[in-house]
Amino acid sequence: MNTKNIVVSGNIISELSDKIPNISIALNELIKNSYDSGSESVDVVLNKELKTLVVRDYGSGLDENGIERLLHLSKSEKVYGKINEHHRITQGSKGLGFLSVFKFGSYVTWETVQDGTLNVFSIDFHKISLEEDVTKYDIDIKSSDTDLKNGTLIRISLNDESYKLLVKYLEDQVNLQKVLYSMDDDSFLINVVINGNTFSNKEQIKLIDIVPERQVFKITYTSSEQEIHLFYNNIKIESKDYRFESNRFAVQIELMVYDFSSQTLKKFIPNLFYNNRDEITPLIYINDNLFYNYDLFDPNINRKKRSSQMIPQMIGYVRIICDDPDLTFNSDRTRFNENFLTINIANFLENFNSEMQSWAASKKPFLVDFSFLKKTSFDLPLKSYTMEDLYENIRDGFAYKDKVDVKLDNNRVIYSFAGKEKVCVFPLEDSEQKRYPVSIEPKNKVIDLKIPTSQMQLLDLIDNATDSSGNDIKQYLKIYVDDVEVSNGILNSIKEVAYKVIRFEYQDKYTGLGTSQVILKTFQQSSNLIGSKIKQDFISFPSSITYKFTLSSVITNLYKQINTLGDDIDKWIELVAAGIRTTFDVCMSEILRSGKLKSSGINVNKNLTNNIEALITYINKTQGSKKEISNRTGIKEDSLKTLLTVYKFKEAIYDANLGTHTSSQLISIKELENIAKKLGLFVVITNEMINNSFFK
């Protein structure tokens, strides 16, 4: 009997790669592969000069068997949704993950390390797609021993068109944030580097910190507990049973509800929470991976009902966990493939969303501004009223009227609920009545805002204001910004870094002048260093506040000379590199001359690189040092843990030397900017080492 083999033409690779429909899905697939490998982080690096996209992880890597499994199309040993050996929910299962690389370029190289063996291989997409029989296409794998740690690096060569598409996609802040926060796992760090500019999910988004002044309440629900919890002022105020009857999936929901009567503050909601209709919305994560769907949990679901049954201004997280094989998606991961399971999931979310909104909306009146009292001042003395009268002062429409605590305090009545208070003041009978100092209480004493800011109603910064009799005087406050009276109470948009003192005053006829102030700081994503009141544009460090330092005139002069180059820095790379290298030297010399840090290991007999290594190691090992630097500079302590890495500074010194001796042949302006950022941080560290008494 004659037998024949099935011949598979190479164009099947092209057809299978079409299963990866767009850039977002392709990037998501690569990130999920890194996640499944157990890596604690993944770096996605786009380089204009080299025209490459590099995806690097630090997971388990691949041996020859792993490479064989990678190249076995449409076959995978992974089981989607199951907990894997890294204690994570498995993301991949279709065996098409490696095809996602060809969404960006046709020539791809893998460098992967597992247990001391480095395997390197490349695939040319154009060549393999022209093969008559793709199963006969040979892939040369070069193996060698290595000391490198486990992990995988994928280098994709880009053409001009694919590079421009990637840049355009990632420069959109909504797209970028969705890449950074594509995995709902705090232990997994995603770094995206676009031509030297690094973006990261290191700083997790906390709902409680997003526009707190307009938050109405937080809502939580878990299918295991089967209760909806309502929180106000971060205190649980009510719960409601809500049944969950499926054993094929689980749900965990966390929502923050807002009242944006003005659209101004709404702009401060992170881009991540906006849908394709430019409306804020909760995000859906399925098995810890972002699901690009805005219909499953629509905030406007009750729009056909009365407005009293709607709370459409919400953000948050809807998390679905499911390892059922019937949980499948369309190719661009925006919809479920319809079956009994997915219909059940959709129906649960729809019913929960509608009923939860109807219930929670009835609790909303008077909460956002905490305005549940009919009045806050009275004409008659307190003894003229009974406790029943005082309770009647609570508005009938306030859902928690029976939970308000009422206490008497001299001629005042204090109404408290969920950790917040409202005060009513009553006149005393005689002329010797007790007077209280004017009280003006801001919501926050210090405010940090990213520029450009929105127009601001300054009275919104005040939580409570009372005169000597306890009367509400908020509307009568005089407002000054940097000692200039603002009669209309409006602060216009600020478009540059600034430090403003906003002062509120009230002249009381009995107790005199009462004042309070709010400090408003505006910042760019990367703050400028200021030395001798000179703005330095080229050298910056990652901080939310402007930092002032006092060091020698040599350092200040170096800054001046480098920054006078302005936009022409790229024409003077050798000069700038030499100046940066010299500044590192001068900083270390000043630390040595200070006579401090003798226990750190730095000394005059070591070269610059070794001394910097000793200094950074000393800071990292000294308990409380990073916290002290953070408190003094405003650089977040978590950021310092990332920034104060020995190899990064050693690399900066090496690259500065490279720029000094070989100029632009081996160093680009972007790389020089990165070195300058390291120097900016090092100058601050130098200032702290010399001038901060914590370091001895």
N, C-alpha and C positions, 0 to 999 in steps of 0.2 A: 504494500500500500504506500502511495506517495503522501508525503506530509508537506505542509507549507507553514511558514511563520508569518505572523502578522507584522507588517512593516508600518512603522509610525513615522510619518513625514514631520520634518522639523517645524513646519508652520503650526503644528498643534501647540507648540510652546507659545507662539504669538496669540493663539486663540484662548489658551488657558490664562495668559497674563491679562486678557481683557476682563477676567473675573475680578481683577483689582481695578475698579472703575475710575478712581480719581486720586489726587495727591493726598488728601486727608486720610483715606483708607490705607494707602500704601505706607504712609508714615506710621499710622496706627499699628499696622501689621509688624513693622520693624521694631517698634517699641514693645509690642506684646511679646515678640520673640525674645527680646532681652529680659523682659520680666519673667518669662517662663524659665529662663536659664538660671534664675536665682540671683542675678546681679542686683547689687544695691543701688546702682545708678546706670544711666545710659547717656551718652553724649551724642548729640546730633549736630554735626559741624558742617556749615556751608562756607566754602572758600572761593571767592571770586577769582583770585589770581591763578589758583591751580585748577579752577573749574571742576571741583569735586564736592561730593556729598559724602561725609564719613559718618558712619554709625558705629559707635564703640560701646561695648559693655564689659563687665567684669564678672561674668557669671561662670558657669561650669565649662564653657568652651566645647569644642567638638574633637573627638578622636576620629579615626578612619570610619568606624561604624556609624558614628554620628553624621559624618559627611555623606555617607551612603544613604542614610535615612533622609537627609536634607534634599538630596537629589532624586529621591524616589517620589515622583509627582503624584499628587492626589492620594498619598498614603501617609498616615501618621499614627504613631503609637500613643499620642496624647489623647486624653479624654476630656473634652471641653466641660468646664464647670466643676471638675473634681479637684480636691486638694492634692497638690503634688508634693514631691519630696522636700521642696523648699517652703512648705506650709503656706503656699499661695494657691489661689484659684487658677487652674489651668486655663489659658486664653486660646491657644491654637489647637486645631484638630483636623483641618482639611488637607494638610500637606501641600498647600499652595503658598505658604508664607514667603519662601525664598524668591518666588516670582515677582513679589512686590518691588524688589530692587530695580527691575527692568522698567518700572514706571518712570524712573528718573534718567536712566542712561543705559547704553547698550553694552558697555564693557565694565565688568565688575570683578573686584578682587577680594577674596576672603583671606584673612590672617587670623587663625584661631589656635589657641593654646589650651591643652588639657594635660595636666600632670607631667609637666616638663617636656612635652613634645609640641613643637610649632608646625602646623600644617598650613601651607599657602597654596591657593589655587585660584585661577581666573576663568571667567566664562565670557565669551563674545556672543552677545544675543543675535547679532546679524548672521554670524557664521552658523550658529546652531539652528537657526530658523530656516536656513537654506539646505540643510541636510536632507538627503533622500530618506534616510533611516536614522532618526535621532538616537536610537538605542546604540548605534555604533560610533557616536561622537565621543572621542576620548578626552577626558579632563585630566591634565597632568597635575598631580599633587606632590609638592615638594615638602618633605618632612625633615626636621632637624631638632637636635636637642636645644633646650633654652632654659634660662633662669627666670623667664617672664612668668607672671602670675596668670592663672586661668582667665580666659575671656576671649571675645571675638571682636575683630575690627573688619568692617565692610567698607571698602572704598569704591565709590561709584563715579565714573567719569561722566561729566555732564557736557552736553552741547550748549550753545548759546541760548537756544530756545528753552530748554528744560531748566537752565540756570535762572533765566528771567522769570519763568513761571513760578519757580520755588521762592525766589525773592519776593515776588508780588504776593504770593500766598502767605508767606510768613511775616511780611510787613503789615498785614492786616492784623490788628491787635486781637480781634475776636478769634481768628484762626490760630494765632500764636498761643493764646491762652488755652485754647482747646487742645493743642498739642501738649502744652506743659502740664495740664491737669487732666490728661486723657486717662490716667489710672488713679483710682480712688484708694491710694495706699500711701500713708505718710512715710513708710519706710523705703519708698522707691523714689529716688531723685532723678528728675529729668532735666538735662541741661541742653539748651539750644543755643548754638553759637553762630551768629550771622556776621561774617566778615569781621571777626574780632570782638563783636558785641555779644555779651553772654546774658542769657535769660534763663531763669530757673524757677522750679516749683518749690524751692527750699523753704520759702515763707508760705506756709499753708493759709488758705483763706478761711477765716473764722467769721461765721455769720454774725456773732454778737458784736463784732467790731465794725460792721458795715453800716454807716449812717445811723448810729444809735439813737440820735435825737428824733428820728421819725419812725422808729420801730413801735408797732402796736403790741404784738406778742409773738412768741415762738410756739410752734406746734410740733409735737413729736408723736410717732406711732411705731410700734413694732408688731409684726404678726404673731410673735410668740406671746406677747403680753396681752394683745387684743384690747388696748385702751388708747384713746386719744388724750394726750396731755396738753394743757394750755398753760403757757408761762407768761407772766408779765413782770417786767423789771428783773428778769432771770429767776423768778420765784414761781413755783407751780401754784396756780390758783384754782384749777378745776380739771377734772378728768371725765371721760365719757367712754362707755363700752362700745366697741365696734368689732363685730365678729369676723373671724377669718377661718375659712373652712377647707382650704386646700392643703394637701401635704406634698404637692409637686413643686412648690416654690415658696420663698419667704420674702417678706417686705420689711424695709426699715425706712421711715420717712422723717425728715427734719426740715422744717420750713420756718422762714422769718417773714412775718406779714408787716407791711408798711402802710403809711398814710401820707402820700405825697400830694398834698393839696397844691403845692407848687412843683413844677417840673425841674426847678433849679437843682435841688439836692439829689434828685433821681440820677443825675449825671455821675454821681460818685459811686453808683453801683458798678462793680467790675464788669468789663465787657463780656466776660465768660457767661454771664447770666442773661444775655440778650438773645432773643430768637431772631429768625429771619424777617420778622415784622417789626423789628426794633422795639419789642416789648420785653420787660423783665419777666423771667420765668424760672422755675426750678429746673435743675439738671437731672437727667436720668442716668444712673450707672447700673449696668447689668453685669453681674459677676466682676465688679470692680473696674469695669471699662466703660468709658463714656459712650452713651447711645445717642446718636444724632437724630432725635425725634422730639418734636415739640407739640404733638397732638395727644400723646398718651396721658399727659397730665397738664391740661390746658387751664391756666388761671382764670380764663374767661368762660369757663364751662357754664356758669349760671347767668350768662349775659341776657338770656331770654326771660329770666325771672326778675323779680324786683331787686333793685340795687341793694336793699337791706339784706339780701341773701348772698352777696358777693364780697369777696376779699381778693380782688384780682391782682393787687400789687404785692407780689410775693416772690421770694427767691428761696433756694435751698437745695436739698438733695432727696431724690427718690431712688432708693437702692433696692435692686431685685437680685436675689440669689437663687440660682436654679441649675441643677446638673442633669436635668431631664433631656434626653436626646431629641425630643420634639421641639426644643427651644432652638429655632433656626431663624435666620435673617435674610433679607434681600441682599444683593451684592454690595450696595453702598452703605449698608448697615444703618438705614434710616427707618426701616419698618420690619415688623415680624413677618415671617411666612405664616400664613393663616392655618391654624389647626385648633383642636379643642383646647390645648394648653394655652396657646398665645391669646386666643379669644377670652379665656378665663382670666388671664393676667390683665388684659385690656379692660375687661368689664369690671374687675375689682377696682382698678385705679380710677376709672370713670365714676363709679358709684361712690367710692370713698371721697374723691375730690369734691363732688357735688354736695354730699351730705355733710362733710366736714366744713365746707364753706358756709352752708346755711346755718349750721350750729355756731360756728365761731363768729360769723358776722353779727349775730345777735348780741355778742359780748363786747363788741368793739366800741359803741358810743361812749364818749367822754374819756376813754383810756389814753388815746394818743397824746392829748395835752393835759391829762390828769385834771380835767375840769368838771368834776362830778358834783360840785357844790352850786347851789342856787345863788348864794352871795357869800362874800368873805368879810364884810364889815356890817355892823349893826348900829342902830341909833340909840338903843336902850342898854343899860347895864346888864351884865350877864345874869344877875339874879332875877331878872324879869322873865327869863325863859326857863322852861322845864327841859329835862332830857329828851322828852318826846319832841319838843320844838326843835331841839338841836338835830335830832335824827331826821326830822322833816326837811331840814336844809339840804339833805342829799337828794339829788335829782331822781325822780321816779324811773327814768329810763336807764339808770345805771344798774347793770346786771348784778353787781356785787354789793348792793346797798346793805344787805344784811351782814356782810363780812367787814364793813368799815368799823374800825375801833375809834371811839370818841373819848377824849380825855380833856379834863379841865385844868388850866394852868393860869392862875390869877385871873386876869380879864381876857384870857385867850382860850379858845377851844381848838384842840389839835385833832384833825381827822387823819387817820393813817390807814393805808392799805398797801399790801405787798411791798413793804419797805419804803414807801414814799409818804410824804405828809402834806396836808393842806391846813393852813392856819386861818381861823376867823378871830377878829379882834372886836371887843366890846368896850364902850366908854366906861370910865370909872365915875363914881358919883361925886367925889369931892375934887377940889382943885389940886390936891396933893397926890393925884393919881401917879402911879408908877410909870415911868417912861423907859422905853427900850432904845438902845442905839439903833440908828438906821441900819438895816440889813439888806445888802445887795449880794445875792449869791449867784455866781455864774455857773453854767452847766459844766464847763471845763475851764481851768485856769490857764492852760496852755493848749494851743491848737496848732497842729502841723498840717499844712495843705500843700498839695502839689500844684505847681503853676502850669497853665493859667488857672486861676480860681474863678468861680462863678460870682456874680453879684450877690451880696449878702445883706440880709436884714439884721442889723446889729442887735436889736432887742431880742432876737431869737437865741442869742448867746446867754441870756439871763434866765435862770430857773425860778427865782423868787426875789421879790424886792418889797420891803415893808418899812413904814415910817416909825416914829417913836411910839405911836399908838397901835401899831400892828396893821395899819391899813395898807392895801396893795398900792404901790406907787410905780409899778413897772413902766406905765405909759408916760410918767412925768420925769423920767430920768433924763439928764443931760448926758450927751455922748461926745467924747473927744477921741480922735485918732492922732496919736503923736502930738498931743496938746492943741490940736485944731478942732474946734467944735464942728460936729456933723449934724446939722439941723434936721435933715430929712431921714436920719437914721440908717442910711444905706452906704455900704462900702462897695465901690465899684470893683470890677475884675482886676486882679493883680497879675501882671504878666511877667514879672521878674522876681528873683530871689529877694525877699524883704523880711524885716523884723519890725513889727508894728505893736505899739502899746495902745490898747483900746480901753479908755477909762470911762466909767459910769459914775455920775454924781447926783446927789440929791441934798438940797438944803432944807433941813428940818427946823421948824421954828422953835422947837424945844431943845433938841440935842445937837443942833448944828449940822455941819457938813458930814455926809456919809459918802464913802467912795469904795470902789472896787475896780479891779482891772483884769483884763484878759490879754495874754501875750499871743500874738498871731505870728507864726513863722511860715514862710513859704519856701519851698525847696524844689530843685530839679531832681531828676532821677539820680544824678551824681552831683554832690555838692562841690562848690569851689573851695579851695584852700585860700586863706587870707593871711598874708604876712605883711606887717607894716602897712595895713590898709590898702594893699595892692591886689586887685583881682587877678588871679592866675587861671587862665582858661585851659591850658594844655594839660596840667597836672591836677588830677582830682582823685577823690577817694569815695567809697560807697558809704554815705552817711545821710541821714535825714535832716541834719542841721549844719549850719555854717560853722566852721571850726577856726579858731584863732590860735596861732602859735608864736612863741618868742624864742628864736634861735639866733645864731650869729648872722651878721650882715653878709657873710660870704654866701650862705644859702639863699638869703633874700635876693642878693644880686644875681645869683645864678638863675633864679626864677625869672627875674626881670628880663635878663638877656635872652633866655629861651623864648619867653612869651612875646617879646617885641617882634619876633618873626611872624607872628599871627598866622595868616593863611599861607605863608611861604615856607612853613616848616618842612614840607616835603622836598624843598630845594636845598635844605641844609641838614640832611639826615646825619652826616658825619659829625657836624657841630653839635647837634642836639644829643646824639648818642654819647658823645664825649662829655657833654655837660651833665647828662643824667648819671653817667658812670662816676664822674667827679663828685656829684652831690651825694651819692651813696658813700663814697670815701669820706667826705667831710662830716656826714652824719655820724659815721662810726668813730671818727677821730674825736668828735665832741663827746660822745658817750665815754670813750676811753679817758679823755681829759677830765671828765666830771668825777672820776674816782669811784663811781658807783658800780654796782653789779659785779663786784670782784668774784662772787661765787658762781657767776654765770658761765665761766669758761672762756670769755673773750679776753684777749690780751694783745699787746702790740706785736708780738712775734708771729701771730697768725695772719694769713692773707685775708682779704675782704670777704671772700665767699665763706671761709671757715668761721669767721667771726659772726657773720650774719646767721649762719646755721646755729651757732652756739646761742645767739641772742633769741632767735625764734623758739628754739628748744627750751630755753630758760622760761620764756613767757608761757609756753604751753604746759610746762610742768609745775609752775608756781601757782598754787591754789589761790583763786580769787583774782588773779591778774587780769584775765580777760573781762571779768565783770567790772573791775575798777576802770579799765580803759573804756569800756562801754559807757559807764556812768559819766565819765568826763568828756567823751567825744560825741556821744549819741550814736555811734556805730553799734548796731545790734550785736549782742553777744554771740548769737548763732552765726552771724556773718563773720565775726572774727575767727570763729572755729574753722570756717572754710577758707578765709583769706590768709591766715597765719600758717601757711604750709611751707616747710623748708624748701621743697623742690621748686616751688613757684618763684621764690626769691632767687634761688641759685640759677634758675633758668633766665630770670630777668637780667642778672649780672652777666651771664654768658652771652645773651643776645645783645646787651649794651656793648660788650667788648667786640662782638661781631660787627655791629654797626659802626664802631669806631675804626676798626681795621679794614673792613671789606665793603663798607658803605651799602648802597642800595642794591648791590648785586645779590646779597643774601638776606637783607632785612627790608621789610615794607613799612610804609607809614602806619598801617594798622598795627603791625607788631610793635612799632615804636610807641604808639599810643598805649598799648597794653603794658609796656615796660614803664611808661610814665605813671600809669595808675598804681603800679607796685611801688614806685618811688614816692608818690603822694602819701600812700599809707605808711611807708617807712619813715617819712619825715614826721608824721604824727606820732608814730611809735617812739622815735628819737626824742621828741618833745616830752612825751610821758615819762620815758626812762630818766630824763635829766631833771624835770621839774616837778614830778609827782612824788610826794614823800612816801607813797606806798612802796616804791622800788628803792632799795637801799644798796 
